[in-house]
Amino acid sequence: MKRIFIITMSLMTLALPSMSQSAPKWTKKVKKSIFSVMAYDKDSTLLQSGTGFFVSEDGNAVCDSKVFKKAHTATAIDYKGNKYPIDLILGADNAYGLIRFHVDTKESEPVKTVDQTAVKEEKVWTLAYSADKPSFTSALIDSVSHIGDSISTNCYYTLSKAPETKFYGCPVFNADGEAVAIMQPSSGEKGFALDINYIKNISIQAIGSKADNIILNDTDIPKGLPESMEESLVYLYMKSRTASNSEYIGMLDLFISKYPNNAEGYFRHATPMIDTYQFDKAEADLNKYYELSEEKDKALYNISQTILSKLIYQPEPAYDKWTFDYALEKINQAISLNPSLENKLMKAQILMSKKDYASAYDCYDEINKSKDRSPATLYAASVASAGRGDSIDQQIALLDSAIAIFGDPLPAEASEYVLKRGELYNKAGKYKKAVLDYNKFCYLCNNKVNDRFYYDREQIEVKAKMYQQAIDDINLAISHAPNVALYHAEKSGLLLRVNMIDESIKAAEKCIEVDSSYVDAYRILGYAQLQKGDKKSAMENLKKAVEMGDTTAQQIIDKYMK
C-alpha cells in the first residue's frame, strides 16, 4: 500500500504545472528584459495582451504579432509596473508571426543572446511576463534544423513538449540565461522555437512582401522606416501614394529627425503641408530644401514646379506669396546657374500657365531653333501661337514640322500630333484635309478609338459632303454607345439630309426609345413624316417638340402645316 502511495505521489509531481518547478537563478536578471504588451482600440478598450522582450538598449523589442492586431495604441508594462507607450512598429514577419516595435523609454535592458546554436537534448526555459513570481516552462530540444537550407545560420528547434499559448512569442533561454530562440505556436504535443538571431531579419522593407504588409496594415500604430536612408526614401515614395496625410507626415517627420541634413526629406515634407493648407510650413520646407541641396539649379527647378502645381491644381485657398511671377523668379535663377533644356521648358510652362503666350512662344521658338528642337516643343509652340492670336496656317505649319521629325512611316506616338492638325484643318474650313488626318490618327491607333471619335469625324465628313463616310461613322458611334440619344438623332438628321426618309424615321423613333425627353428627335421625326406625306403624325410630333420648347418645330408648323 505504501509503495502504491509513493508511485501515485510521483505521478502527481510529474503532472504539476511548470510553476511548481523551481525557477532558474537567472530569472531575476532577465525579467528586466521582459514586459507585458497591452494593445487597445481607438476607444482605449483593451483588445489583447502578451509578452514582449527587449532586443536593444534603445527600446527595440519583439513579440507575437497577434497582440497588435487592430490595435490603435499599445503600452509596455515592465517588471516594476512602470508603463511606457509603444510608439513605432519597426517590422513584421508573417511566416513566423512576429512583430518588432519600439518602446518609448529612456533605457532598456535587452536579453543576452548567443550566436552558438543550441543542441539536441539541451534543456531550455521559456519565460512570459508575470507581475510577481516568474512564469516559465521548460523542455528539451528534440531536434535542430536549418531554416531554408543547410547554409542558413538560423535554426528551427523542435521541443519535447508544447507550451501554453501565453508563451507564444516569448524568449527561450539556455541554462546560462542566454536567449537562444523565440517560442512559436505548437502543433500537437511538440513545441517549436525559432532561432533568436532571426529577429535581425525583421525590419520595415522599402517594398515589403504582401504577407508582411498584412500584419503592418492591420495595426494603426505608426510605422518606422527601413534601416538605410536610401531604402527609407523608396519606402516614403511608395507610401506617398497610399498613406493618409497625417500618416505620411508622421513618416516624413521621423525621416527628418533621423536624417536632418538630407534635403530630400524637407522637399517631400512640403507636399502634405500644401495639401493640408499649411503654406508657411511648406515655404519653410522648400527654403530648407534649397539650403541643404548641393545642386542648387535642380532645387530651384523643383521649387518652381511645386509652386506651379499648387497654382494650377490647388488654386484655392490662395497663398499670396506663391504667384506665377514667384515661380518664374525661381526658374530664372535656375537658368542663370544652368541654362538646361529642362529649365527652359519649365519657364515656358509657367508662362503658358500665366497665359503670357507671347513670352511662352519666344521660349519655345528659341528651343526650336536649337539642337533641342523636338516634336513636343514644336507642338507646344503651336499651342502658344494660337494663344497669342496667330493664324491657323502658322499653327498648322508648326505641327507639320513636328510631324516631319517623326519620319515616314509615322510611329504610333505621332497620333496626337496628327489629330491636333486635323482639328486645326477643321477649324480652318479645310474639311477633306481634316478627314484625312482623322483617318491617319485612327490608323496609327490601330482603330482603337471610341464613340466620340467617330461622332467627331462624322461631323467633319458632313461638312465635307462625304455623306456615305458620315453614315458609316455615325453607325460606328452607335455600335460603341447604343444608349446615347445624340447619336441616334444625328443619324436621323443625316439620313433625312440624303433623302433616306424611312431610315430617318426609324432612327428618330429609336432615339425617342432611348431617351423620350430628347426634343430634337420629335422635331426631326415630325419633319421626316411631313416629307413622307404623313401630316397627321408629323403634326403630333412637331407639336410635342413645341411643347418641349423647340422653336424651330413651331417654324416648321407655320411654314408647312397651315
LINVEN-V880716 format. One record per residue. RES is the residue in one letter. NEAR is the number of other ideal C-beta (glycine too) atoms within 8 Angstrom. D_CENTER is the distance of its C-alpha to the mean C-alpha in Angstrom with 1 decimal. Layout:
RES	NEAR	D_CENTER
RES	NEAR	D_CENTER
This chain:
M	4	77.5
K	5	76.6
R	6	74.9
I	7	72.7
F	8	71.7
I	8	70.6
I	8	68.5
T	8	66.9
M	8	66.1
S	8	64.6
L	8	62.3
M	8	61.3
T	7	60.5
L	6	58.2
A	5	56.4
L	7	55.8
P	4	52.1
S	7	50.7
M	7	51.3
S	5	55.0
Q	8	54.8
S	3	55.5
A	8	52.4
P	10	52.2
K	5	53.4
W	9	50.2
T	12	48.2
K	6	49.2
K	7	47.5
V	15	44.3
K	10	43.8
K	8	42.6
S	11	39.5
I	15	38.8
F	14	37.4
S	11	36.2
V	15	32.5
M	10	32.3
A	13	28.9
Y	13	28.6
D	9	26.4
K	5	25.5
D	5	29.1
S	6	30.5
T	6	31.9
L	7	32.4
L	9	30.3
Q	8	31.6
S	8	33.2
G	13	34.0
T	16	35.3
G	17	33.4
F	15	35.0
F	15	34.5
V	11	33.8
S	8	34.0
E	7	36.0
D	6	33.1
G	10	31.9
N	14	29.7
A	15	30.4
V	14	29.7
C	14	30.3
D	11	29.5
S	14	25.8
K	9	27.0
V	16	28.3
F	15	24.9
K	11	23.7
K	8	22.4
A	14	23.8
H	8	23.0
T	10	25.5
A	14	27.9
T	11	31.3
A	16	33.4
I	11	37.2
D	9	39.5
Y	9	43.0
K	4	44.5
G	7	42.5
N	6	40.4
K	7	36.9
Y	11	33.9
P	10	30.3
I	14	27.6
D	8	25.0
L	11	22.5
I	16	21.2
L	11	21.7
G	12	20.8
A	12	21.5
D	14	23.2
N	11	23.0
A	5	25.9
Y	9	28.4
G	12	26.9
L	15	26.8
I	15	24.8
R	14	25.4
F	16	25.3
H	13	27.0
V	16	29.9
D	8	30.7
T	8	34.3
K	2	36.4
E	5	37.6
S	13	37.4
E	7	39.6
P	12	37.8
V	13	39.5
K	8	41.6
T	11	40.3
V	9	42.1
D	4	41.1
Q	4	44.0
T	7	43.4
A	12	45.2
V	7	47.8
K	7	49.2
E	5	51.5
E	10	50.3
K	8	50.1
V	17	46.9
W	10	46.0
T	16	42.8
L	14	42.5
A	11	40.6
Y	11	40.5
S	7	43.7
A	6	45.0
D	3	48.6
K	6	49.9
P	8	47.8
S	9	45.9
F	14	46.0
T	9	46.7
S	9	48.1
A	12	48.2
L	9	49.2
I	16	47.0
D	9	47.8
S	7	45.8
V	11	43.4
S	8	40.8
H	10	38.2
I	10	34.5
G	5	33.4
D	5	36.6
S	4	39.8
I	5	38.4
S	9	35.9
T	4	37.2
N	11	35.6
C	12	37.8
Y	12	37.7
Y	17	40.8
T	11	42.5
L	15	44.6
S	8	47.9
K	8	46.8
A	9	43.7
P	13	42.9
E	5	42.0
T	6	38.4
K	9	38.5
F	12	38.8
Y	13	35.5
G	15	33.4
C	14	36.6
P	15	38.1
V	14	41.0
F	16	43.9
N	10	46.8
A	6	50.4
D	6	49.8
G	11	47.0
E	9	44.4
A	13	41.0
V	14	40.8
A	14	38.1
I	15	35.8
M	14	36.9
Q	11	34.9
P	7	35.3
S	9	38.6
S	6	39.6
G	5	43.2
E	4	45.8
K	12	44.2
G	13	41.8
F	13	39.1
A	15	37.8
L	14	35.3
D	14	36.3
I	14	35.6
N	9	34.4
Y	13	31.4
I	11	29.7
K	5	29.3
N	7	26.5
I	13	24.5
S	9	21.9
I	13	18.2
Q	11	16.9
A	9	14.4
I	6	13.2
G	9	14.8
S	7	16.3
K	6	15.1
A	8	18.4
D	13	18.2
N	9	14.8
I	9	16.4
I	14	19.0
L	12	16.7
N	6	14.6
D	8	18.0
T	11	19.2
D	6	18.4
I	14	20.3
P	10	18.4
K	9	17.3
G	10	19.0
L	13	18.0
P	11	19.0
E	6	22.6
S	6	22.5
M	8	21.3
E	6	19.8
E	12	17.7
S	14	16.8
L	10	15.4
V	11	13.3
Y	15	12.1
L	14	11.4
Y	8	9.3
M	10	7.1
K	11	7.3
S	10	6.9
R	6	3.2
T	5	4.4
A	9	8.0
S	5	10.5
N	9	12.5
S	6	15.4
E	10	13.8
Y	13	12.2
I	12	15.6
G	9	17.4
M	15	15.8
L	13	16.7
D	9	20.1
L	12	20.6
F	15	19.8
I	12	22.2
S	6	24.9
K	9	24.7
Y	9	24.7
P	6	26.4
N	5	27.4
N	11	24.1
A	14	23.4
E	8	19.7
G	11	19.1
Y	14	20.7
F	13	18.9
R	11	15.4
H	13	17.0
A	13	18.2
T	10	14.9
P	11	14.5
M	13	18.2
I	13	18.1
D	8	15.6
T	8	18.2
Y	6	21.2
Q	8	22.5
F	11	23.6
D	6	26.5
K	8	24.3
A	12	21.9
E	11	25.1
A	8	26.4
D	13	23.2
L	13	23.6
N	8	27.3
K	10	26.8
Y	16	24.4
Y	12	27.1
E	7	29.8
L	9	28.3
S	10	27.1
E	4	29.5
E	6	28.7
K	10	29.5
D	11	29.0
K	9	25.4
A	13	24.8
L	14	26.6
Y	13	24.6
N	10	21.2
I	12	22.9
S	15	24.2
Q	9	20.9
T	13	19.2
I	12	22.2
L	14	22.1
S	9	18.5
K	12	19.6
L	12	22.8
I	8	21.2
Y	5	18.1
Q	9	19.4
P	7	23.2
E	4	24.0
P	4	24.9
A	5	26.6
Y	8	27.0
D	5	30.5
K	7	30.2
W	11	27.4
T	8	29.0
F	10	28.9
D	7	32.1
Y	10	30.4
A	14	27.6
L	13	30.5
E	8	32.4
K	12	29.6
I	15	29.2
N	9	33.0
Q	9	33.2
A	16	30.8
I	12	33.0
S	6	36.1
L	8	34.7
N	7	33.3
P	6	34.0
S	8	31.3
L	7	30.1
E	7	26.5
N	14	28.1
K	13	30.4
L	10	27.7
M	14	25.8
K	13	29.1
A	14	29.7
Q	9	26.3
I	14	27.1
L	13	30.5
M	14	29.3
S	10	27.0
K	9	30.2
K	6	32.1
D	8	34.5
Y	13	34.8
A	7	38.0
S	8	36.7
A	14	33.5
Y	13	35.8
D	8	37.8
C	12	34.8
Y	14	33.9
D	9	37.6
E	9	38.0
I	14	35.2
N	11	36.6
K	6	40.0
S	7	38.6
K	3	37.5
D	7	33.8
R	10	34.5
S	7	32.0
P	11	31.2
A	7	28.2
T	13	30.5
L	16	33.3
Y	13	31.0
A	12	29.9
A	13	33.6
S	14	34.4
V	9	32.1
A	14	33.6
S	13	37.0
A	11	36.5
G	11	35.3
R	9	38.5
G	4	40.7
D	7	41.8
S	5	43.3
I	9	41.3
D	7	43.3
Q	9	42.0
Q	13	38.3
I	13	39.2
A	8	40.9
L	13	37.8
L	15	35.8
D	9	38.7
S	10	38.3
A	14	34.6
I	13	35.1
A	7	38.1
I	10	36.1
F	11	34.2
G	6	37.6
D	3	39.1
P	4	37.9
L	11	34.8
P	7	31.4
A	7	28.6
E	6	26.8
A	12	29.9
S	11	29.3
E	7	27.7
Y	13	30.6
V	14	33.1
L	11	31.8
K	11	31.9
R	13	35.4
G	17	36.3
E	9	35.2
L	12	37.4
Y	13	40.3
N	12	40.0
K	7	40.1
A	9	43.1
G	5	44.9
K	8	44.9
Y	12	43.8
K	8	44.8
K	9	43.0
A	14	39.9
V	15	40.2
L	9	40.6
D	13	37.3
Y	14	35.5
N	9	37.1
K	11	36.0
F	13	32.4
C	11	32.5
Y	8	34.0
L	12	31.4
C	10	28.7
N	6	30.7
N	6	31.4
K	4	27.8
V	8	28.1
N	6	27.8
D	12	30.4
R	7	30.0
F	10	31.0
Y	14	34.1
Y	14	35.0
D	9	34.7
R	13	36.8
E	15	39.3
Q	8	39.8
I	14	40.7
E	14	42.9
V	12	44.9
K	8	45.6
A	10	46.6
K	5	48.9
M	10	47.2
Y	11	47.6
Q	6	47.3
Q	10	44.0
A	12	42.9
I	12	43.8
D	8	42.0
D	13	38.8
I	15	39.0
N	9	39.5
L	10	36.4
A	15	34.4
I	13	35.9
S	6	35.2
H	8	31.4
A	8	31.4
P	6	34.6
N	5	33.9
V	11	33.7
A	11	37.1
L	8	37.1
Y	13	37.4
H	15	40.4
A	15	42.1
E	11	41.7
K	13	43.1
S	17	46.0
G	11	46.8
L	14	46.6
L	13	48.9
L	14	51.3
R	8	51.4
V	8	52.7
N	5	55.1
M	8	53.4
I	11	54.4
D	7	54.0
E	8	50.5
S	14	49.6
I	13	50.8
K	8	48.7
A	13	45.5
A	16	46.2
E	9	46.9
K	9	43.6
C	15	41.8
I	12	43.5
E	6	42.6
V	11	38.9
D	8	39.1
S	5	42.5
S	5	41.6
Y	13	41.2
V	10	44.4
D	11	44.7
A	15	45.2
Y	17	48.4
R	15	49.8
I	14	49.3
L	14	50.6
G	18	53.7
Y	12	54.5
A	14	54.2
Q	13	56.5
L	14	58.9
Q	8	59.0
K	9	59.9
G	5	62.6
D	8	61.1
K	9	61.8
K	6	61.5
S	9	57.9
A	13	57.1
M	11	58.4
E	9	56.4
N	13	53.1
L	18	53.9
K	10	54.9
K	10	51.7
A	15	49.8
V	12	52.0
E	6	51.3
M	9	47.6
G	6	48.2
D	12	48.7
T	7	51.5
T	8	51.8
A	14	52.9
Q	10	55.7
Q	8	56.9
I	14	57.1
I	13	59.2
D	7	61.4
K	7	62.0
Y	6	62.5
M	11	63.3
K	5	66.2
